[in-house]
Amino acid sequence: MNQRSTRARARPLAFAALAVLTALHLVAALTFLFLLTTVPPDLDLQTGPRSSAPAPQPAGPLPAPPADPQGAPAPSGSAQSLRATELEIPALDIHQYLLELGVDPTGVLQPPVRPDVAGWFSGAAAPGEPGPTVIAGHVDSTSGPGVFYDLKDLVRGDRVVLRRSDGQTATYRVTSVLTVDKDRFPTQQVYGPTPGPELRLITCGGTFDRATGHYLRNVVVSGVLADGP
């Protein structure tokens, strides 16, 4: 009689202990799953720790060309209708069509609307004509490298080929690659008159300032018309 009573009293205690143990296992399993699927607010699984600073943006307005370059030759009627239509830089594996660039109401040269496409400044010389032919492009954007991401890697002697709207081409060879502070941009050297056909390729460079969302310097590649292909 006493043994039966003892066993009867032990059964509820065993069931209660089993229920508590099962509940503890369930809580532990749910906690483990929560830790696996929850991303801390300051961490991104793709990019690592997030930063409150802005990511690199496409270059803003480029240095303004002079309103009236002193001594610039007046283009002939046929030269005025010519446009740069295509750019090829074999050393950088660039071969693409060009956009046409203008200036805003304040006279500042506007960059291309797309980071992967360069543009020809329509206020400058057409390829192969006297004066500087100015091509501008982005170095990068929030989506990745821009068309002129590797522009700084060009060296003296590299070829740059520009096709014109009349189907002819002008081949230039690089003579210099400069990186200059934006507040010391050599405006006259870039846009001013030249003794013959020359080339200017422009993009941003140097350190990226996350406070302003812009690069602090410009990369300027200069070239002269090549004697042959």
N, C-alpha and C positions, 0 to 999 in steps of 0.2 A: 504493500500500500504506500509506504513512504517512498520507495524507489520510483513508483509510477508518478507520484506527485512531483518528485524532483525532476523527472524527465519532462513532465508536462510544463513545469515552470521554465525549463531550459530552452524549450523550442521557441517561444516568442523572443527570448533574448538572442538566440542564434539568428533568427530571421531579421531582427533589428540590426544586428551587427553586419549582416550581409548587405542589407539595404544601405547602410551608411558607407560601407566599403565601395559599393557600386556607384553611389552618388559621388564619392571622391574621385573615382576613376573617370567618371563622365566629366566632372569639372576640369580635371587635368587635361583630358583630351581636347575639350573645347578651348581651353587656354592656349594650348600648343597650336591649334589651328588658327586661332586669332593672331598669334604672333607671326605665323607664316604668311598670312594674307594682308596684314596691316603694314602700310608704308609710313614711316615717320614723316611729319609735315615738312621737314627740311631736307628730305632726301628724295631723289628721283631715281628710279631703277635704271633708267637709260643714261642719265648724265651725271649721277653722283650728287653731292651737295648742291642745292640750289643757291643762287646768289641773287640778292636784291638789286644788283647793278645791272644796267641794260646790256644786252648782247650787241655785238657789232652790227651796225646798220649800214646800208648802202651809203656811199659817200654823198655828202650834201653838195650844195652849189660849189662849183670850182672857181678858182681865182678869175677875176674879171679881165677880159681883154681890154686893151686901151681903146678909147673911143675913136681916136684918129691917129694911127701909127705914123710917126713922122718919116717921110721919105718912102713910104710904101708905094710900089708901082701900081698904077690903075690897071685893073684887068681889062683885057679886050672884050668885045661883045661875045665872042665865042667862049672865052674862058669863064665869063660870068654865068653861062648856062651849064657849065660842067659841074658834076657832083662826084664825090667819092662814094662808091657803091659796095666795095668789097675789100676786106682786109685779110692778108695772109702773113703769118709770122712762123716760118718753118721751125725755128729753134724752140718755140713754145707750143707747137702743134695747134696753132690757131688758124682757122680758115672759115670766115663767116661774112655774112652781109652786114653792112653798116647802117645805123640809124642816122638821121640828120638832126643836129643839135643847134639850138639858138640860145639867146640870152633872155633873161627875165626883164621886167620893166626897169630894174635898177642897173641893168647892163651886166649882170653876173651870168657866166656861162652855166647852163643847166646840164647836169649829167644825164646819161641815158636812163630811161624809166625802168629798164630791166638790167639786173646785175650780170647777166650772162651774155650781153650784147654790147659792143662798143659803138661809139658814134663819132661822126665827122662834124666839126664846127663849120657851119655853112658861111660864117663870116670870115673864114680864113681862105687860103689859097686852095684851089683844086689840085689833086695829085699831079706832079710833073710841071706845074706852073710856078713862076717866080714867087717867092715868099714861103712862109711856113704853112704846111698842111698840118692841122691840129686834130688829133684823134684822142678821145677821152673814154675811159671805162672804169668800172668799179673793181676794187680789189677783192671784196667779199660782201656777204650779206648774212642775214639770219639763217638763210637756207644753205649756205656753204660758200665755197670760193667763187669769186667773180671772174670775168673774162680776163682781167689783167692781174690776177693773183700772183703770177710768176714774172711780172714785167721787170722787177728789180734784178732778175737773173740774166737778163740780156747782157751781152758783152760787145765790145768794139768789133765791128766787122759782120755782125749778124745781119741778115737780110730781112727787110720788111717790104712786102709787095702790096700796092694799092691799085685796085681797078677803078676806072672812071665810067661815067654814064655813057661815054661814046665808045666803050669797049676796049680802049687802050689801057695799058698798065704802066705804072711807074714803080721802079725798084729802088729802094733806098738801102744804104748800109749804115748801121749804128755807129755813131762817133762818140757818144758819151751817155752815161747813166748816172743821174744825180738824185740824191734824196735831200730835200730842203725843208726847213720849217715853213709851215703855212703862212706865218706872218712875215716871212722873208722870201716869198715866192718871186722868182725873177720874171716879172710880167713882160718887160720889154724884150728880154732875151727869148722868151717863149713865143710871144705874139708879134714882136717887132719885125721890121723889114729885113730881108736877107739878100745877099748878092745873087742867089739863085734858088732853085727849088730845094726846100728843106723839109724835114719831118719832125713833129713833136708828138710823143705819146705820153699821156698824163693819167695818173691814178693816185690814190691815197697810199700812205705808207707810214713807217715808223711805229710809235707806240699808240695803242688804242686807249683813249681816255674814256673810261666807263662812266664818269660823271657827266660828260657832255654827249657821249654816244658817237664821237667822231675820232678819226685819226689825227695826230698832231703834225704830220708831215705829208709832203707830196713826192712822188717819184716822177721824174721827168726824163724821158729818153729822147735824145736828139739824133738826127741822121741827115745825111746828104744824099743827093741823087747819085746812084751808082753808075759807073761807066758802062757796065754790061750786066748780063743776067747773073 
